[in-house]
Amino acid sequence: MFSNLNSRTITSVTCAVTGFVIACCLLLYTFIKTDLMKMEVEYTADLADTVVRSTRYAMLKDDREMLSEIIHNVGDQQQVEHVRIFNKKGLIMFSGNDAEINRFIDKSEAGCSECHAGGKPKSRLGTMEQARQFTNPGGTDVLAITAPIYNEPDCYSNTACHFHDSDTELLGTLDIGLSQAPLKRTLGLLQTRMIMFSIMVLCLTVSVVYALLYRQVFLPLKHLADFTEKGTDAALEEHLPELSGEVARAAESFQAMAARVKFLEENCRRQKSGDLSR
């Protein structure tokens, strides 16, 4: 009986703890993945803003050679998959890949659809709206940011940069994409460690729970079973086992019942002896 009780109990505890641990780990992994993705978007947006600021002086001086050199240097970074600047018509003016220069951006792509979804293109987007994820032709997962380059007073009042008047709000757009391989490696490592941690927590929790159940429930029940299986006479002669709580009350009730049964048996024997003597 106790073998079956042990098996049923430990199976139930294992299933309950396993389900709880898996649910918590999945929830935690989702939260961490979301936070890491948000941090990656913010990092890419900051990088795009840094590139725009770095090219500002070259744009004001209309120094295309310096601007092209800056874009090429940024594009040579290990994690950068692409970097390009295109005007408001979608013509790529500068790019880390020379083959893209003087080509038009496809406005139906993921990075352009947010601005060009309506009849009038949007000139301002939030950081998360500027971000897009896709797989490039080389099979690399890319996180890209489109950062608008706005017309500022220094632009339309500068004699070297006289191509735009003050009514023009948007001069162009910087598009930069970073490989998501480092993020995927981090998430893969996190997933492996969480699986190992979950297994450790599961084994430890089940072991501790089973040890507590054995000490507080299974062992007292075993002592009670051994005590009751000896019969009423033995139960009266032996001291109660060291039990506590409800199990001790059950043992005391059994001993009291055994005493009552013995008393009734003795009364029956005395009555039979009296009847025979008559």
C-alpha positions in Angstrom: 0.0 0.0 0.0 2.7 2.4 1.0 4.7 1.6 -2.1 1.7 2.6 -4.3 1.1 5.7 -2.1 4.7 6.7 -2.5 4.6 6.3 -6.2 1.4 8.2 -6.7 2.5 11.0 -4.4 6.0 11.5 -6.0 4.5 11.3 -9.5 1.9 13.9 -8.6 4.5 16.2 -7.0 6.9 15.7 -9.9 4.2 16.6 -12.5 3.1 19.6 -10.6 6.6 21.0 -10.0 7.6 20.3 -13.6 4.7 22.2 -15.0 5.3 25.1 -12.6 9.0 25.3 -13.4 8.5 25.1 -17.1 5.8 27.7 -17.1 7.9 30.1 -15.0 11.0 29.5 -17.1 9.1 30.1 -20.4 7.6 33.3 -18.9 11.0 34.5 -17.7 12.6 33.7 -21.0 10.0 35.6 -22.9 10.5 38.7 -20.6 14.3 38.5 -21.0 14.1 38.1 -24.7 11.7 41.1 -25.0 14.0 43.2 -22.9 17.1 42.2 -24.8 15.4 42.9 -28.1 14.3 46.3 -26.9 17.8 47.1 -25.8 19.1 45.9 -29.2 16.7 48.3 -30.9 17.7 51.2 -28.7 21.4 50.4 -29.3 20.9 50.4 -33.0 18.9 53.6 -32.9 21.7 55.3 -30.9 24.2 54.0 -33.4 22.1 55.5 -36.2 21.9 58.8 -34.4 25.6 58.8 -33.9 26.2 58.2 -37.6 23.8 61.0 -38.5 25.6 63.4 -36.1 29.0 62.2 -37.4 28.0 63.0 -41.0 26.5 66.4 -40.1 29.7 68.4 -40.6 30.4 66.8 -44.0 26.8 67.5 -45.1 27.0 71.1 -44.1 30.3 71.5 -46.0 28.8 69.4 -48.9 32.0 67.3 -48.6 30.8 64.1 -50.4 34.2 62.5 -50.2 34.3 62.8 -46.5 30.7 61.6 -46.1 31.4 58.6 -48.3 34.4 57.7 -46.3 32.5 57.9 -43.0 29.7 55.6 -44.4 32.3 53.1 -45.7 34.1 53.1 -42.3 30.8 52.4 -40.5 29.9 49.7 -43.0 33.3 48.0 -42.4 32.3 47.3 -38.8 31.9 43.6 -38.1 28.3 43.5 -37.0 27.1 46.1 -39.5 25.3 44.4 -42.4 24.5 47.5 -44.4 24.5 51.2 -44.0 23.2 53.7 -46.6 21.8 57.2 -47.0 19.0 57.9 -49.5 17.2 61.1 -50.3 13.4 61.7 -49.9 12.8 60.2 -53.3 14.4 56.9 -52.2 17.6 57.3 -54.3 20.6 55.8 -52.5 23.3 58.6 -52.4 25.8 56.9 -50.1 26.3 53.3 -49.1 28.8 51.0 -47.6 28.2 48.8 -50.6 29.1 50.8 -53.8 26.9 48.6 -55.9 23.8 50.1 -54.2 24.7 53.7 -55.0 22.3 55.5 -57.4 19.6 52.8 -57.0 16.1 53.4 -55.7 14.8 51.9 -52.4 11.8 49.7 -52.8 9.1 51.6 -50.8 7.1 48.4 -50.3 9.9 46.9 -48.1 9.4 46.4 -44.4 11.5 49.5 -43.5 9.5 51.8 -45.8 6.0 50.5 -45.3 5.5 52.3 -41.9 6.1 55.7 -43.4 4.5 55.1 -46.8 1.4 53.2 -45.6 -0.9 56.2 -45.9 -1.5 58.7 -48.7 1.1 61.1 -47.2 4.4 59.7 -46.0 5.1 60.1 -42.2 8.1 62.2 -41.3 8.4 61.2 -37.7 8.3 57.7 -36.1 9.0 56.3 -32.7 12.1 54.2 -32.0 10.3 50.9 -32.1 8.4 51.9 -35.3 11.7 52.7 -37.0 13.0 49.2 -36.4 12.5 46.2 -38.6 13.7 42.6 -38.7 14.3 40.5 -41.8 16.7 38.0 -43.3 19.0 39.4 -46.0 19.9 37.5 -49.2 22.9 36.1 -47.5 20.7 34.3 -44.9 21.7 36.6 -42.0 19.0 37.8 -39.6 19.2 41.6 -39.5 17.8 44.3 -37.3 17.6 47.6 -39.1 16.8 51.1 -38.2 15.7 53.9 -40.5 16.8 57.3 -39.0 15.4 60.4 -40.7 17.7 63.3 -41.5 15.8 66.5 -40.8 16.3 70.0 -42.4 17.7 72.3 -39.7 18.4 76.0 -39.8 22.1 75.3 -40.3 21.3 73.4 -43.4 19.1 75.9 -45.4 21.1 79.0 -44.1 24.5 77.5 -45.0 25.9 78.8 -48.3 27.7 75.5 -48.9 24.5 73.5 -48.5 22.0 75.5 -50.5 20.0 72.7 -52.1 17.0 72.8 -49.7 14.8 75.7 -48.6 13.3 76.2 -45.2 10.0 74.6 -46.1 11.6 71.2 -46.6 11.3 69.1 -43.4 13.0 65.9 -44.4 16.3 65.8 -46.3 16.9 62.1 -46.4 17.1 58.9 -44.4 19.9 56.8 -42.9 19.3 53.1 -43.0 21.6 50.9 -40.9 21.3 47.2 -40.3 23.1 45.1 -37.7 23.5 41.3 -37.6 21.4 39.6 -35.0 23.9 36.7 -34.7 25.3 38.0 -31.3 21.8 38.4 -29.9 20.9 34.9 -31.1 24.0 33.4 -29.5 23.2 35.2 -26.2 19.6 33.9 -26.3 20.8 30.4 -27.1 23.2 30.4 -24.2 20.5 31.8 -21.9 18.1 29.1 -23.1 20.7 26.3 -22.4 21.4 27.7 -18.9 17.8 28.1 -18.1 17.1 24.4 -19.1 20.0 23.3 -16.8 18.8 25.5 -14.0 15.2 24.2 -14.4 16.5 20.6 -14.2 18.5 21.4 -11.1 15.5 23.1 -9.5 13.2 20.3 -10.4 15.5 17.6 -9.0 16.2 19.5 -5.8 12.5 20.4 -5.2 11.2 16.9 -5.8 14.0 15.4 -3.6 13.3 17.9 -0.8 9.5 17.4 -1.0 9.8 13.7 -1.1 12.2 13.7 1.9 9.7 15.9 3.9 6.8 13.7 2.9 8.7 10.5 3.9 9.7 12.0 7.2 6.4 13.6 8.1 3.8 11.4 6.4 5.0 8.1 4.9 7.2 6.9 7.9 4.5 7.7 10.5 1.9 5.9 8.4 4.3 2.9 8.2 4.7 2.9 12.0 1.0 3.1 12.4 0.4 0.3 9.9 3.0 -1.9 11.7 1.3 -1.1 15.1 -2.2 -2.0 13.9 -1.2 -5.2 12.1 0.0 -6.8 15.4 -3.6 -7.2 16.6 -5.5 -6.0 19.6 -3.6 -7.9 22.3 -0.2 -6.7 21.0 -1.6 -3.2 20.6 -2.5 -3.1 24.3 0.8 -4.6 25.5 3.1 -2.4 23.4 3.7 1.3 23.9 2.5 3.7 21.2 5.1 4.4 18.6 6.6 7.9 18.6 4.0 9.6 16.4 2.5 13.1 16.3 -0.5 14.9 15.0 -3.3 13.1 13.3 -1.4 9.9 13.0 -0.8 9.8 16.8 -4.5 10.3 17.4 -5.3 7.4 15.0 -2.9 5.2 17.0 -4.5 6.2 20.3 -8.0 5.6 18.8 -6.9 2.1 17.7 -5.5 1.3 21.1 -8.7 2.5 22.8 -10.7 0.4 20.4 -8.5 -2.6 21.1 -9.1 -2.1 24.8 -12.8 -1.9 24.3 -12.8 -5.0 22.1 -10.9 -6.9 24.8 -13.3 -5.7 27.5 -16.3 -6.9 25.4 -14.6 -10.3 24.8 -13.9 -10.8 28.5 -17.5 -10.0 29.3 -18.7 -12.5 26.7 -16.5 -15.2 28.2 -17.7 -14.5 31.7 -21.3 -14.7 30.6 -20.7 -18.0 28.8 -18.9 -19.4 31.9 -21.9 -18.3 34.1 -24.4 -20.0 31.8 -22.4 -23.3 31.8 -22.2 -23.3 35.6 -26.0 -23.3 35.9 
